[in-house]
Every structure is written in C-alpha cells, then in structure tokens.
C-alpha cells in the first residue's frame, strides 16, 4: 500500500508549506492549476504532497491520502461493496492520472491511478 498523493486543504497554504519545508527539507512548487492550485513537493516514496486552499466556501480543511491503485474503477467498486460513500467519482487529470474520493467511517480517502 502506497500513498501516491497526500492532499492538505487549509486556509493557510503558505504557513503549512513553510512548516513542512522547515521540518522535512521539502521544496514546494508554485500553484499547479491541474491540482486545484496546490503547491506540491516530492515525497521520498516517489509520490507528491499537495497543499491548497479550499476551492469553495463549503470545503472544510482536510488531510486526504490518495492510495495508489492499479484500477480506480475497480477500487471504487471494492470500497462501495463494503459501504463507502463515493464523494467524487473517477476523474482523469491530464498529466497526473485518475482519482476518486470516498468516505468511510467519517474519513476521506482518495484513490489514484497513474
């Protein structure tokens, strides 16, 4: 099991990026439009961390791991079969892969296929 993308949604993007850079020696990009204007940095496992502001008033701060899967559609079916709520169906982000978001036990998780 691998976290491919770790998404942090916060109203204070600059402070979170500064703290992570200081703690872990990360270098963050500028805003990436394809990832909701997230500022990203490489993780040691080959994945990315993305820090972005909420995209609308109803979006709450969250830390959401996106688990790397070989087939997002099959993974969505698997989590639905055990009672997960699909918060966002599979969607391709050109140049990044395909993601989906599900909620299980009140916790948000993402799925990512490259």
PAZAPA-4460 file (N, C-alpha, C; in steps of 0.05 Angstrom, whole numbers, plus 32768, in hexadecimal, padded with zeros to 4 digits):
% residues 114
    n_x    n_y    n_z   ca_x   ca_y   ca_z    c_x    c_y    c_z   seq   type   mol
   8011   7FE9   8000   8000   8000   8000   8012   8019   8000     1      X     A
   800C   802C   7FEE   801C   8044   7FEC   800A   805C   7FE9     2      X     A
   8011   8071   7FF8   8004   808B   7FF5   8012   8098   7FDD     3      X     A
   8003   809C   7FC7   800F   80A8   7FAF   800D   80C7   7FB0     4      X     A
   7FF7   80D1   7FBC   7FF4   80EE   7FBE   7FE7   80F3   7FD9     5      X     A
   7FF4   8105   7FE9   7FE9   810D   8002   7FE0   812A   8000     6      X     A
   7FC6   812E   8002   7FBA   8148   7FFD   7FB3   8155   8018     7      X     A
   7FBB   816D   801C   7FB5   817D   8033   7FA5   8195   802A     8      X     A
   7F8D   8198   8033   7F7C   81AF   802D   7F7C   81C1   8046     9      X     A
   7F85   81D9   8043   7F87   81EB   805A   7F83   8208   8051    10      X     A
   7F78   8219   8063   7F76   8235   805B   7F91   8244   805D    11      X     A
   7FA5   8237   8068   7FBF   8244   806B   7FD5   8234   805D    12      X     A
   7FD4   8234   8043   7FE6   8224   8032   8003   822C   8037    13      X     A
   8009   8245   8039   8025   824E   803C   8031   8244   8056    14      X     A
   8022   8245   806C   802C   823D   8086   8031   821E   8086    15      X     A
   801E   820F   807B   8021   81F2   807A   803A   81EA   8069    16      X     A
   803D   81F7   8052   8054   81F1   8041   806E   81F8   804F    17      X     A
   806E   820F   805C   8086   8218   806A   808E   8204   8081    18      X     A
   807A   81FA   808F   807F   81E7   80A5   808A   81CD   809A    19      X     A
   807D   81C3   8085   8086   81A9   8079   80A2   81AC   806D    20      X     A
   80A7   81C3   8060   80C2   81C8   8055   80D7   81C8   806B    21      X     A
   80D1   81D5   8081   80E4   81D7   8097   80E8   81BB   80A4    22      X     A
   80D3   81AD   80A9   80D4   8193   80B6   80E1   817D   80A6    23      X     A
   80DA   817D   808C   80E2   8166   807B   80F5   816E   8064    24      X     A
   80FD   8187   8062   810F   818F   804D   8102   818E   8031    25      X     A
   80E7   8191   8030   80D9   8190   8016   80DB   81AA   8008    26      X     A
   80DA   81A9   7FEE   80D8   81C1   7FDD   80BE   81C0   7FCE    27      X     A
   80AD   81D4   7FD2   8092   81D4   7FC6   8092   81E4   7FAC    28      X     A
   8082   81DA   7F9A   807E   81E8   7F80   806C   8200   7F84    29      X     A
   8068   820F   7F6F   8053   8223   7F6E   8039   8214   7F6B    30      X     A
   8023   8223   7F6A   8008   8216   7F67   8006   8207   7F4D    31      X     A
   7FFB   81EE   7F4E   7FF7   81DE   7F37   7FD9   81DD   7F31    32      X     A
   7FD1   81E9   7F1B   7FB4   81EC   7F15   7FA6   81D1   7F12    33      X     A
   7FB3   81BD   7F08   7FA7   81A3   7F04   7FA1   8194   7F1E    34      X     A
   7FAD   819E   7F34   7FA9   8192   7F4F   7F9C   81A6   7F62    35      X     A
   7F8A   81B6   7F57   7F7B   81C9   7F68   7F8D   81DF   7F72    36      X     A
   7FA1   81E6   7F64   7FB5   81FB   7F6C   7FC5   81F2   7F84    37      X     A
   7FC8   81D8   7F88   7FD9   81CE   7F9E   7FF6   81D5   7F98    38      X     A
   8004   81DB   7FAE   8022   81DD   7FAC   802B   81C1   7FB3    39      X     A
   803C   81B5   7FA3   8044   8199   7FA7   8062   8196   7FAD    40      X     A
   8068   817F   7FB9   8084   8178   7FBF   8086   815A   7FBC    41      X     A
   809E   8150   7FB5   80A2   8134   7FB3   80A5   8127   7FCE    42      X     A
   8099   810E   7FD0   809D   80FE   7FE8   80B2   80E9   7FE2    43      X     A
   80BF   80DF   7FF7   80D4   80CB   7FF4   80CB   80B2   7FE5    44      X     A
   80B2   80AB   7FE7   80A8   8092   7FDB   80A1   8095   7FBD    45      X     A
   80A6   80AD   7FB2   80A1   80B2   7F96   8086   80C0   7F91    46      X     A
   8076   80C3   7FA6   805D   80D1   7FA4   8060   80EF   7FA8    47      X     A
   804A   80FC   7FAB   804A   8119   7FAF   8039   8120   7FC7    48      X     A
   803F   8137   7FD3   802E   8143   7FE7   8024   815D   7FDA    49      X     A
   800B   8163   7FDD   7FFF   817C   7FD2   7FF1   818B   7FE8    50      X     A
   7FF6   81A5   7FE9   7FE9   81B6   7FFD   7FDA   81CB   7FEE    51      X     A
   7FC0   81CD   7FF3   7FAF   81E0   7FE4   7F9A   81EC   7FF7    52      X     A
   7F8F   8203   7FEE   7F79   8210   7FFC   7F5F   8202   7FF4    53      X     A
   7F4A   8205   8005   7F30   81FA   7FFD   7F28   8207   7FE2    54      X     A
   7F1A   81F7   7FD2   7F12   8200   7FB7   7EF6   820D   7FB8    55      X     A
   7EE7   820B   7FCE   7ECD   8218   7FD1   7EC7   821A   7FEF    56      X     A
   7EB4   822A   7FF6   7EAD   8230   8012   7EA7   8218   8022    57      X     A
   7E9B   8204   8016   7E92   81EC   8025   7EA9   81D8   802A    58      X     A
   7EBF   81DB   801D   7ED5   81C8   8020   7EE4   81CD   803A    59      X     A
   7EE5   81B9   804B   7EF2   81BA   8065   7F0F   81B3   8062    60      X     A
   7F20   81BC   8075   7F3C   81B3   8075   7F3C   8194   8079    61      X     A
   7F4F   8188   806C   7F51   816A   806E   7F6D   8162   8066    62      X     A
   7F76   814B   8070   7F8E   813D   8066   7F84   8123   805A    63      X     A
   7F88   8120   8040   7F7C   810A   8032   7F92   80FA   8023    64      X     A
   7F97   80E1   802C   7FAA   80D0   801D   7F9C   80C4   8004    65      X     A
   7FAB   80C4   7FEF   7FA1   80B6   7FD6   7FB2   809D   7FD2    66      X     A
   7FA6   8087   7FD5   7FB3   806D   7FD3   7FB7   8065   7FB6    67      X     A
   7FCF   805D   7FAF   7FD6   8054   7F94   7FC8   8039   7F8F    68      X     A
   7FB9   8038   7F79   7FAB   801F   7F71   7FB0   801B   7F53    69      X     A
   7FAF   8001   7F4B   7FB3   7FFC   7F2E   7F9A   8003   7F1D    70      X     A
   7F83   8003   7F2A   7F6A   8008   7F1B   7F56   8017   7F2D    71      X     A
   7F53   8030   7F28   7F41   8041   7F39   7F25   8037   7F38    72      X     A
   7F1A   8030   7F21   7EFE   8027   7F1E   7EFA   800E   7F2F    73      X     A
   7F0C   7FFB   7F2E   7F09   7FE3   7F3E   7F0C   7FE9   7F5C    74      X     A
   7F1D   7FFB   7F63   7F21   8003   7F7F   7F08   8011   7F8A    75      X     A
   7EFB   8021   7F7A   7EE2   802F   7F82   7ECD   801A   7F87    76      X     A
   7ECA   8006   7F75   7EB7   7FF0   7F7A   7EBD   7FE1   7F93    77      X     A
   7ED6   7FDC   7F99   7EDE   7FCD   7FB1   7ED7   7FDC   7FCA    78      X     A
   7EDC   7FF6   7FCB   7ED5   8005   7FE3   7EB7   8009   7FE6    79      X     A
   7EA9   800C   7FD0   7E8C   800E   7FD1   7E80   7FF4   7FDC    80      X     A
   7E8C   7FDD   7FD5   7E82   7FC3   7FDE   7E84   7FC0   7FFD    81      X     A
   7E95   7FCF   8009   7E97   7FCE   8027   7E8C   7FE7   8034    82      X     A
   7E7B   7FF5   8025   7E6B   800B   8032   7E76   8027   802F    83      X     A
   7E8C   802B   8020   7E96   8046   801D   7E84   8057   800D    84      X     A
   7E84   8071   8013   7E75   8085   8003   7E89   8091   7FEF    85      X     A
   7E81   8092   7FD6   7E92   809E   7FC1   7E8D   80BC   7FC1    86      X     A
   7EA1   80CB   7FC9   7E9E   80E9   7FCA   7EA5   80F5   7FAF    87      X     A
   7EB7   80E8   7FA0   7EBE   80F2   7F85   7EC3   80DA   7F74    88      X     A
   7EB5   80D6   7F5E   7EBA   80BF   7F4D   7ED4   80C2   7F3E    89      X     A
   7EDE   80AD   7F32   7EF7   80AF   7F23   7EF8   80C6   7F0F    90      X     A
   7F0E   80D4   7F0F   7F12   80EB   7EFD   7F2F   80EC   7EF5    91      X     A
   7F34   80EE   7EDB   7F50   80F0   7ED2   7F59   810D   7ED3    92      X     A
   7F71   8111   7EDE   7F7E   812B   7EDE   7F95   8128   7ECA    93      X     A
   7F93   8134   7EB2   7FA8   8131   7E9E   7FC4   8136   7EA9    94      X     A
   7FD6   8124   7EA4   7FF1   8126   7EAD   7FF6   811C   7EC9    95      X     A
   7FE1   8115   7ED7   7FE4   810C   7EF3   7FD9   80F0   7EF9    96      X     A
   7FC4   80E8   7EEB   7FB8   80CF   7EF0   7F9A   80D2   7EF5    97      X     A
   7F8E   80BD   7F00   7F71   80BD   7F06   7F6D   80B9   7F24    98      X     A
   7F5B   80C9   7F2F   7F56   80C7   7F4C   7F38   80C3   7F52    99      X     A
   7F32   80BB   7F6A   7F17   80BA   7F75   7F1A   80BE   7F93   100      X     A
   7F04   80C7   7F9F   7F04   80CB   7FBC   7EED   80BC   7FC9   101      X     A
   7EF2   80AF   7FDF   7EDD   80A1   7FEE   7EDF   80A8   800B   102      X     A
   7EC8   80A4   8019   7EC6   80A9   8035   7EBE   808F   8043   103      X     A
   7ECE   8088   8057   7EC9   806F   8066   7ECE   8076   8084   104      X     A
   7EBA   8071   8094   7EBC   8077   80B0   7EC2   8094   80B7   105      X     A
   7EB7   80A6   80A6   7EBB   80C2   80AA   7ED6   80CD   80A1   106      X     A
   7EE7   80BC   8095   7F02   80C4   808C   7F02   80C4   806D   107      X     A
   7F0E   80D9   8062   7F11   80DB   8045   7F2A   80CD   803C   108      X     A
   7F28   80BD   8027   7F3F   80B0   801B   7F3D   80B5   7FFD   109      X     A
   7F54   80B5   7FF0   7F54   80B7   7FD3   7F60   809E   7FC7   110      X     A
   7F5A   809A   7FAE   7F66   8084   7F9E   7F73   8091   7F87   111      X     A
   7F8B   8087   7F7E   7F9A   8093   7F68   7FA5   807E   7F56   112      X     A
   7FA0   8081   7F3D   7FAB   806F   7F28   7FBC   807F   7F15   113      X     A
   7FD5   8076   7F11   7FE7   8085   7EFF   7FE9   8076   7EE4   114      X     A
***
